[in-house]
Amino acid sequence: MNLLFQSLLGTHRRYANYANRDCRGQNSQTHPPRRWSRLLLRGLQETLLRENGIDVHFVQENHSLSLSKWVVRGLHFQLPPFAQAKLLRVISGSIFDVAVDIRWGSPSFGQHVAAVLSAEEWNQIFIPEGFAHGYCTLEPDTAVIYKVSSYYSAEHDRGVLWNDPSLGIAWPVAVSEAILSEKDRQHPLSSDLPRYFRYQPLALRAAMPGG
């Protein structure tokens, strides 16, 4: 659940079409000019994850820029068959990052892991499918890059209220100071979520076809 990895070689430049802008900042997909370089970096990261027992294939990379301190994004997830695993890192500034286990029947159901990610530390976090994810910026002009294993689908986009008291997340920002989209303010409590994901023990998954 708490899987932090060292960043791989290389830096990212901006090759983006910024389509989503609001008071928080902007969000976009990034497109390096050379297809081979994108595939090489993605392949290296997927290999590293497989070496740690995680089989994942990334299909899209997104870039999120938050202009202010205390911007909160989340808690987000997508429904199957467009459920997303994510590999996330910060390229400017820092964030308080959170992942909540929403897999029904999981020993850690409803629990969360939190970590500070920063451009200075050059650290990353892997978010498996079946986890709601979000973060709070700790500095102005914070930029986040994250790879996802499924394409965005508005029809399958869902969320959990970021400050749901039952989750016990020690956010570093007061509710009155948090900068959120109206959509993120309207997410349901975790207790009101349908059973979108069900926990599968490793032994069971290994016994399944293709496991």
C-alpha positions in Angstrom: 0.0 0.0 0.0 2.8 2.4 0.9 5.0 2.1 -2.1 7.5 4.9 -2.5 10.1 4.6 -5.3 13.2 6.6 -6.2 12.8 8.6 -9.4 14.4 7.3 -12.6 16.9 9.2 -14.8 15.7 12.0 -17.0 13.9 15.3 -16.7 10.6 16.5 -18.3 10.1 19.6 -20.4 6.7 21.2 -21.2 5.0 19.8 -24.3 1.4 20.4 -23.4 -2.0 21.7 -24.6 -3.5 23.3 -21.6 -7.2 22.6 -22.0 -8.4 22.7 -18.3 -7.9 25.9 -16.4 -9.7 27.2 -13.3 -8.9 29.2 -10.1 -6.7 26.4 -8.8 -4.4 26.3 -11.8 -4.4 23.9 -14.8 -4.5 20.3 -15.7 -3.4 18.7 -19.0 -2.0 15.7 -20.8 1.7 16.0 -21.7 3.2 14.8 -25.0 7.0 14.6 -25.4 7.9 15.3 -29.1 9.7 12.0 -29.6 7.6 8.9 -29.3 10.6 6.7 -28.5 11.7 8.8 -25.6 8.2 8.6 -24.0 8.1 4.8 -24.5 11.6 4.4 -23.1 10.9 6.3 -19.9 7.6 4.6 -19.4 9.2 1.2 -20.0 11.9 1.8 -17.5 9.4 2.8 -14.8 7.1 -0.2 -15.6 10.1 -2.5 -15.4 11.0 -1.1 -11.9 7.4 -1.7 -10.7 7.4 -5.3 -12.0 10.7 -5.9 -10.2 8.7 -4.9 -7.0 5.8 -7.3 -7.8 3.6 -4.8 -9.6 2.5 -5.5 -13.1 1.1 -2.3 -14.7 1.1 -0.7 -18.1 0.7 3.1 -18.4 -1.2 4.6 -21.3 -1.3 8.3 -20.5 0.7 11.0 -18.7 -0.9 14.1 -17.1 0.5 17.4 -15.8 -1.2 19.3 -13.1 -0.1 22.9 -12.1 -1.6 24.5 -9.0 -0.9 28.2 -8.7 -1.5 28.6 -4.9 -0.6 26.9 -1.7 -3.4 24.9 -0.1 -5.0 23.7 -3.4 -6.7 20.4 -2.7 -7.4 17.9 -5.5 -9.4 14.8 -4.7 -10.1 12.3 -3.5 -10.5 10.8 -7.0 -10.8 7.4 -8.6 -12.3 5.8 -11.7 -14.7 2.8 -11.9 -13.9 -0.4 -13.7 -13.3 -1.1 -16.5 -11.5 2.2 -16.5 -10.0 1.9 -13.0 -6.6 3.6 -12.9 -3.3 2.8 -11.2 -1.1 5.9 -10.9 2.6 6.7 -10.6 2.9 10.3 -9.4 5.8 12.7 -8.8 6.3 16.4 -8.2 8.5 18.4 -10.5 8.0 21.8 -8.8 7.1 22.6 -5.2 5.7 19.9 -2.8 2.4 18.2 -1.9 0.8 16.3 1.0 -0.3 13.1 -0.9 -3.0 10.7 0.2 -4.3 7.3 -0.9 -7.4 5.7 0.7 -8.1 2.0 0.3 -11.7 1.6 -1.0 -11.6 -2.1 -1.8 -14.5 -3.8 0.0 -13.2 -6.7 2.1 -9.6 -5.4 2.2 -7.9 -5.7 5.6 -7.0 -2.0 5.2 -10.4 -0.9 3.9 -11.0 2.7 4.8 -7.4 3.3 5.9 -5.1 5.6 4.2 -1.4 6.3 3.6 0.0 9.9 3.4 3.4 11.2 2.3 5.0 14.4 1.5 6.3 14.4 -2.1 8.6 17.2 -3.4 10.7 18.2 -6.3 13.6 18.5 -3.9 13.3 15.0 -2.6 12.6 13.6 -6.1 10.4 10.9 -4.7 7.3 9.1 -6.2 4.3 7.2 -5.0 2.4 4.4 -6.7 -1.4 4.3 -6.3 -3.0 0.9 -7.1 -6.4 0.5 -8.6 -9.1 0.5 -5.9 -7.7 3.5 -4.0 -9.1 7.0 -3.9 -6.3 9.5 -4.4 -5.8 13.2 -3.6 -3.3 15.8 -2.5 -2.8 19.3 -1.1 -0.2 21.7 -2.3 2.3 22.9 0.3 3.8 25.6 -1.9 2.6 28.0 -4.7 3.3 27.0 -8.3 3.4 23.3 -7.6 3.5 21.0 -10.6 2.7 17.3 -10.5 3.2 14.7 -13.2 1.3 11.4 -13.0 1.1 8.4 -15.3 -2.2 6.4 -15.4 -3.0 2.8 -16.5 -6.3 3.7 -18.1 -7.5 6.7 -20.1 -9.7 9.3 -18.5 -13.4 8.6 -18.7 -15.9 11.2 -17.5 -18.6 8.5 -17.3 -16.5 6.5 -14.8 -15.0 9.4 -12.8 -15.9 9.3 -9.1 -14.7 10.7 -5.8 -14.8 10.7 -2.0 -15.2 13.8 0.1 -11.6 15.0 0.9 -12.3 15.8 4.6 -14.6 12.9 5.4 -14.2 12.7 9.2 -14.4 8.8 9.2 -11.1 8.7 7.2 -9.1 10.5 9.8 -6.8 12.2 7.3 -4.6 14.8 9.0 -4.7 17.4 6.2 -2.2 20.2 6.7 -4.8 22.8 5.6 -7.9 24.1 7.4 -11.3 23.6 5.7 -11.7 27.4 5.5 -8.4 27.8 3.7 -8.6 24.9 1.3 -9.0 25.8 -2.4 -11.2 23.2 -4.2 -13.3 22.8 -7.3 -17.0 22.8 -6.8 -17.0 19.2 -8.0 -14.6 18.1 -5.3 -16.7 19.8 -2.7 -19.7 17.7 -3.6 -18.1 14.2 -3.4 -20.0 11.7 -1.1 -18.8 10.4 2.2 -17.0 7.1 2.1 -19.9 5.4 4.0 -22.2 6.3 1.1 -20.0 4.7 -1.6 -21.4 1.6 -3.4 -19.1 -1.4 -3.4 -17.2 -0.4 -6.5 -14.1 -2.5 -5.8 -13.7 -5.8 -4.0 -10.5 -7.0 -2.4 -8.8 -10.1 -3.9 -6.1 -11.8 -1.9 -2.9 -12.4 -3.7 -3.4 -16.2 -3.5 -6.8 -15.9 -5.2 -5.5 -13.6 -7.9 -2.6 -16.0 -8.7 -5.0 -18.9 -9.1 -7.2 -17.0 -11.6 -6.6 -17.2 -15.4 -3.9 -14.8 -16.3 -3.1 -14.2 -12.7 
